[in-house]
Amino acid sequence: FDENATSVGATSSVGSNPQGVACENQFVWVTNTGGNTVTRRGAWVGGGDTVYATIVVGAAPQAIVFDSSNMWVANTGANSLSKIAPNSSTATSVALPAGALPARMCFNGSHLLVQCTNGQAYRIDIYTNAVLPMTIPWYGSTTGPLLFDGVSAWQAYSGGVARAPV
């Protein structure tokens, strides 16, 4: 549906158990947790029913975010992220420390910020794929959105929202 819509204009099929969604140029990308894939669909009128790629990623992909150059996927069932160029049908794996299990992410303009189910957080250099540990207090559940406003990371949790300068 568009910004002036008062109802859903159409629905589109994706893979098994869709979780995360991100936009890039004229495409919508959806993580399919049940199939360990990401679906890239057209986002324009008439193009939304076309699947342009189904890309295999790591186990149980959840969050997905665009960094202005690549799509990043948090593979919650693995200790990894997947990095996908917009015009590619394959993913590059970026390993995280053992037990990390990434759950949500955001992009701060130069780094990917990743929160994991084990309470750890990492900053990923989008150019070198270097994984750097972060010391940020996280609250409550590791589900829900993680957003960057230009200064701080914001996370939603069962008690409200929390802000952490990064």
Summary of the structure (lengths in Angstrom):
residues: 166
radius of gyration: 15.7
end to end distance: 33.8
largest distance: 45.7
contacts: 510
relative contact order: 0.12
helix: 0%
strand: 49%
